[in-house]
Amino acid sequence: MARVKFYLREGMLAPGRAVSATRAQYGEEHLHRLRLIRSLTTVAGLPLSRTRKILGILDAPEASVESMLGAAVAALSSDGDRTSGLTADRDAYPRSFAALEVLGEGYQPRMPALEQLENALAAVEEVGIPATPERLEVYGPHIRAIAEAELSGLPHDNSRAAVEYAVLGTALYEPVIAALRRLAHQTIANRDA
Amino acid sequence: MARVKFYLREGMLAPGRAVSATRAQYGEEHLHRLRLIRSLTTVAGLPLSRTRKILGILDAPEASVESMLGAAVAALSSDGDRTSGLTADRDAYPRSFAALEVLGEGYQPRMPALEQLENALAAVEEVGIPATPERLEVYGPHIRAIAEAELSGLPHDNSRAAVEYAVLGTALYEPVIAALRRLAHQTIANRDA
């Protein structure tokens, strides 16, 4: 209940219907919203600032599904006010732009994923396992095919549901993909043992 | 220097060659080890306990590359003493075993990736985007192909180098894969907008 009061105070949850001076009634929609907040914070591990931003996007129903989706996916990985989706400066992300040339049309330079990619590429370079063109040519089509299949499941009748699906799917399938990759590694290592 | 003393005290770094009562000389091998510790802790974000465990595996040169690899990949995600690679209890990991039936032979039930998978599958189920067989049939072959290509780059002449490659590659390519997936999502959402 302390959590609920906190979310109410923060404007993340709409007030219930007052039934007396000290009691309010909460309906199905409140429960759905509470579960969503919990999924984003506890399960996906997002900080409150990003959770609030994503809820704000869900509450702006005038936008198209696609623009909401872009903004919501951007909000997953950044607290900043930086406009998402903008084509980024080539000089600031040299590794990413070099990678994009190998990856082809399926990967456009969009923020903030481009910045994430730059940091990730710098880290593997630093430990001496750089993302060579050969490696990127393996990742590119497989990951692109996964992303296509994931977004083909997007509900089209309801933009709010579509954005919830995209945000939760993006954040919560990362651990699924990581676990499957490790399981495949262990299976291959064992086969070769 | 405080860090170096700490690693020496913890036995993670071998002592240098004493050149006087208060000074020691460190060579190329020490620098390599220091970079490795830094990659595991700072870049991959592993707790010290797991870093120490992985260093211990690297220091046991009698084992085969494959058994070292299995143990090292297991150490990445668990501090426990649980034997890695053991086939796990079906009842304790119901979602994972159901998923494995869909995924086929490329994914064997190995710990601890199986436990990671169970937790990840429970999380997506909870938010109403469960890993259906259709979804798993998309992930399975693509992730398996990525894992095969990654392990085909394993150095074969030196088991210590192979394990370093596998451990760093497993941990540090997760963010690369996540960033590429988000970039693909954003590209697709933008195309459809």
HADDOCK unambig.tbl for C-alpha pairs under 7 A between the chains (distance, minus, plus):
assign (segid A and resid 39 and name CA) (segid B and resid 127 and name CA) 6.54 0.50 0.50
assign (segid A and resid 43 and name CA) (segid B and resid 123 and name CA) 6.48 0.50 0.50
assign (segid A and resid 66 and name CA) (segid B and resid 189 and name CA) 5.53 0.50 0.50
assign (segid A and resid 66 and name CA) (segid B and resid 190 and name CA) 6.72 0.50 0.50
assign (segid A and resid 66 and name CA) (segid B and resid 192 and name CA) 6.93 0.50 0.50
assign (segid A and resid 66 and name CA) (segid B and resid 193 and name CA) 5.10 0.50 0.50
assign (segid A and resid 67 and name CA) (segid B and resid 193 and name CA) 6.96 0.50 0.50
assign (segid A and resid 70 and name CA) (segid B and resid 186 and name CA) 6.06 0.50 0.50
assign (segid A and resid 70 and name CA) (segid B and resid 189 and name CA) 6.66 0.50 0.50
assign (segid A and resid 106 and name CA) (segid B and resid 184 and name CA) 6.35 0.50 0.50
assign (segid A and resid 106 and name CA) (segid B and resid 187 and name CA) 6.67 0.50 0.50
assign (segid A and resid 107 and name CA) (segid B and resid 183 and name CA) 6.02 0.50 0.50
assign (segid A and resid 107 and name CA) (segid B and resid 184 and name CA) 5.38 0.50 0.50
assign (segid A and resid 107 and name CA) (segid B and resid 187 and name CA) 5.92 0.50 0.50
assign (segid A and resid 108 and name CA) (segid B and resid 183 and name CA) 6.95 0.50 0.50
assign (segid A and resid 108 and name CA) (segid B and resid 187 and name CA) 5.55 0.50 0.50
assign (segid A and resid 110 and name CA) (segid B and resid 183 and name CA) 6.62 0.50 0.50
assign (segid A and resid 110 and name CA) (segid B and resid 186 and name CA) 6.85 0.50 0.50
assign (segid A and resid 113 and name CA) (segid B and resid 179 and name CA) 5.51 0.50 0.50
assign (segid A and resid 113 and name CA) (segid B and resid 182 and name CA) 5.86 0.50 0.50
assign (segid A and resid 113 and name CA) (segid B and resid 183 and name CA) 5.33 0.50 0.50
assign (segid A and resid 114 and name CA) (segid B and resid 183 and name CA) 6.83 0.50 0.50
assign (segid A and resid 116 and name CA) (segid B and resid 179 and name CA) 5.77 0.50 0.50
assign (segid A and resid 117 and name CA) (segid B and resid 176 and name CA) 5.91 0.50 0.50
assign (segid A and resid 117 and name CA) (segid B and resid 179 and name CA) 5.06 0.50 0.50
assign (segid A and resid 117 and name CA) (segid B and resid 180 and name CA) 6.81 0.50 0.50
assign (segid A and resid 120 and name CA) (segid B and resid 175 and name CA) 5.64 0.50 0.50
assign (segid A and resid 120 and name CA) (segid B and resid 176 and name CA) 5.16 0.50 0.50
assign (segid A and resid 121 and name CA) (segid B and resid 176 and name CA) 6.52 0.50 0.50
assign (segid A and resid 123 and name CA) (segid B and resid 43 and name CA) 6.51 0.50 0.50
assign (segid A and resid 123 and name CA) (segid B and resid 172 and name CA) 6.95 0.50 0.50
assign (segid A and resid 124 and name CA) (segid B and resid 172 and name CA) 6.04 0.50 0.50
assign (segid A and resid 127 and name CA) (segid B and resid 39 and name CA) 6.53 0.50 0.50
assign (segid A and resid 129 and name CA) (segid B and resid 169 and name CA) 6.99 0.50 0.50
assign (segid A and resid 138 and name CA) (segid B and resid 146 and name CA) 6.58 0.50 0.50
assign (segid A and resid 139 and name CA) (segid B and resid 146 and name CA) 6.44 0.50 0.50
assign (segid A and resid 142 and name CA) (segid B and resid 142 and name CA) 5.24 0.50 0.50
assign (segid A and resid 143 and name CA) (segid B and resid 181 and name CA) 5.86 0.50 0.50
assign (segid A and resid 144 and name CA) (segid B and resid 181 and name CA) 6.85 0.50 0.50
assign (segid A and resid 144 and name CA) (segid B and resid 184 and name CA) 5.75 0.50 0.50
assign (segid A and resid 146 and name CA) (segid B and resid 138 and name CA) 6.55 0.50 0.50
assign (segid A and resid 146 and name CA) (segid B and resid 139 and name CA) 6.44 0.50 0.50
assign (segid A and resid 147 and name CA) (segid B and resid 181 and name CA) 6.17 0.50 0.50
assign (segid A and resid 147 and name CA) (segid B and resid 184 and name CA) 6.13 0.50 0.50
assign (segid A and resid 147 and name CA) (segid B and resid 185 and name CA) 5.75 0.50 0.50
assign (segid A and resid 169 and name CA) (segid B and resid 129 and name CA) 6.99 0.50 0.50
assign (segid A and resid 172 and name CA) (segid B and resid 123 and name CA) 6.95 0.50 0.50
assign (segid A and resid 172 and name CA) (segid B and resid 124 and name CA) 6.04 0.50 0.50
assign (segid A and resid 174 and name CA) (segid B and resid 178 and name CA) 6.61 0.50 0.50
assign (segid A and resid 175 and name CA) (segid B and resid 120 and name CA) 5.63 0.50 0.50
assign (segid A and resid 176 and name CA) (segid B and resid 117 and name CA) 5.91 0.50 0.50
assign (segid A and resid 176 and name CA) (segid B and resid 120 and name CA) 5.14 0.50 0.50
assign (segid A and resid 176 and name CA) (segid B and resid 121 and name CA) 6.51 0.50 0.50
assign (segid A and resid 178 and name CA) (segid B and resid 174 and name CA) 6.59 0.50 0.50
assign (segid A and resid 179 and name CA) (segid B and resid 113 and name CA) 5.51 0.50 0.50
assign (segid A and resid 179 and name CA) (segid B and resid 116 and name CA) 5.75 0.50 0.50
assign (segid A and resid 179 and name CA) (segid B and resid 117 and name CA) 5.05 0.50 0.50
assign (segid A and resid 180 and name CA) (segid B and resid 117 and name CA) 6.80 0.50 0.50
assign (segid A and resid 181 and name CA) (segid B and resid 143 and name CA) 5.86 0.50 0.50
assign (segid A and resid 181 and name CA) (segid B and resid 144 and name CA) 6.84 0.50 0.50
assign (segid A and resid 181 and name CA) (segid B and resid 147 and name CA) 6.16 0.50 0.50
assign (segid A and resid 182 and name CA) (segid B and resid 113 and name CA) 5.85 0.50 0.50
assign (segid A and resid 183 and name CA) (segid B and resid 107 and name CA) 6.00 0.50 0.50
assign (segid A and resid 183 and name CA) (segid B and resid 108 and name CA) 6.95 0.50 0.50
assign (segid A and resid 183 and name CA) (segid B and resid 110 and name CA) 6.63 0.50 0.50
assign (segid A and resid 183 and name CA) (segid B and resid 113 and name CA) 5.33 0.50 0.50
assign (segid A and resid 183 and name CA) (segid B and resid 114 and name CA) 6.81 0.50 0.50
assign (segid A and resid 184 and name CA) (segid B and resid 106 and name CA) 6.34 0.50 0.50
assign (segid A and resid 184 and name CA) (segid B and resid 107 and name CA) 5.37 0.50 0.50
assign (segid A and resid 184 and name CA) (segid B and resid 144 and name CA) 5.75 0.50 0.50
assign (segid A and resid 184 and name CA) (segid B and resid 147 and name CA) 6.13 0.50 0.50
assign (segid A and resid 185 and name CA) (segid B and resid 147 and name CA) 5.76 0.50 0.50
assign (segid A and resid 186 and name CA) (segid B and resid 70 and name CA) 6.02 0.50 0.50
assign (segid A and resid 186 and name CA) (segid B and resid 110 and name CA) 6.85 0.50 0.50
assign (segid A and resid 187 and name CA) (segid B and resid 106 and name CA) 6.67 0.50 0.50
assign (segid A and resid 187 and name CA) (segid B and resid 107 and name CA) 5.90 0.50 0.50
assign (segid A and resid 187 and name CA) (segid B and resid 108 and name CA) 5.53 0.50 0.50
assign (segid A and resid 189 and name CA) (segid B and resid 66 and name CA) 5.48 0.50 0.50
assign (segid A and resid 189 and name CA) (segid B and resid 70 and name CA) 6.59 0.50 0.50
assign (segid A and resid 190 and name CA) (segid B and resid 66 and name CA) 6.73 0.50 0.50
assign (segid A and resid 192 and name CA) (segid B and resid 66 and name CA) 6.86 0.50 0.50
assign (segid A and resid 193 and name CA) (segid B and resid 66 and name CA) 5.05 0.50 0.50
assign (segid A and resid 193 and name CA) (segid B and resid 67 and name CA) 6.83 0.50 0.50
